[in-house]
Amino acid sequence: MLLKSNYTAEFCAVCAKICNECAEECEKHAVMHMEHCRICAEACRRCQGTCEFLALAA
């Protein structure tokens, strides 16, 4: 039996989870007035959103 799998959707879903974890960690440091961490958190949130969109679209 051949199982149908959508590796693109799976990959993008994992990417979104990783980006979320990264953003959460960076947001903790951003509270301590570390500007570069705030910027990183924003980038991770954008990446997370894009990966979630692609996972649903795939």
Secondary structure per residue as TSV (DSSP state, phi and psi in degrees):
chain	resnum	aa	ss	phi	psi
A	1	M	-	360.0	132.6
A	2	L	-	-95.3	123.8
A	3	L	-	-91.2	133.6
A	4	K	-	-83.6	130.7
A	5	S	-	-137.7	144.1
A	6	N	-	-113.8	90.3
A	7	Y	H	-63.6	-32.9
A	8	T	H	-62.7	-46.9
A	9	A	H	-63.8	-42.3
A	10	E	H	-63.5	-44.9
A	11	F	H	-61.5	-45.2
A	12	C	H	-66.8	-34.6
A	13	A	H	-66.3	-41.3
A	14	V	H	-66.2	-42.0
A	15	C	H	-58.8	-43.5
A	16	A	H	-61.5	-40.3
A	17	K	H	-64.5	-42.6
A	18	I	H	-64.2	-43.8
A	19	C	H	-63.0	-37.5
A	20	N	H	-63.0	-45.5
A	21	E	H	-62.5	-41.4
A	22	C	H	-62.5	-46.4
A	23	A	H	-61.9	-42.0
A	24	E	H	-60.7	-43.5
A	25	E	H	-66.3	-43.9
A	26	C	H	-65.5	-36.0
A	27	E	H	-64.0	-34.1
A	28	K	H	-61.3	-43.4
A	29	H	H	-74.5	-31.7
A	30	A	H	-64.1	-29.8
A	31	V	T	-62.3	-28.7
A	32	M	T	-85.7	22.5
A	33	H	T	67.1	34.7
A	34	M	-	-98.9	100.7
A	35	E	H	-58.6	-41.2
A	36	H	H	-64.3	-28.9
A	37	C	H	-72.2	-35.9
A	38	R	H	-63.7	-42.8
A	39	I	H	-64.4	-43.1
A	40	C	H	-62.6	-43.1
A	41	A	H	-60.4	-42.0
A	42	E	H	-62.9	-42.4
A	43	A	H	-64.0	-40.9
A	44	C	H	-65.3	-38.6
A	45	R	H	-66.0	-38.9
A	46	R	H	-64.2	-43.9
A	47	C	H	-62.0	-43.3
A	48	Q	H	-58.3	-47.6
A	49	G	H	-61.7	-42.1
A	50	T	H	-65.0	-43.8
A	51	C	H	-65.7	-38.6
A	52	E	H	-63.5	-41.8
A	53	F	H	-61.2	-46.9
A	54	L	H	-66.8	-35.6
A	55	A	H	-62.1	-40.0
A	56	L	H	-73.4	-31.5
A	57	A	H	-79.6	-23.5
A	58	A	-	-72.9	360.0
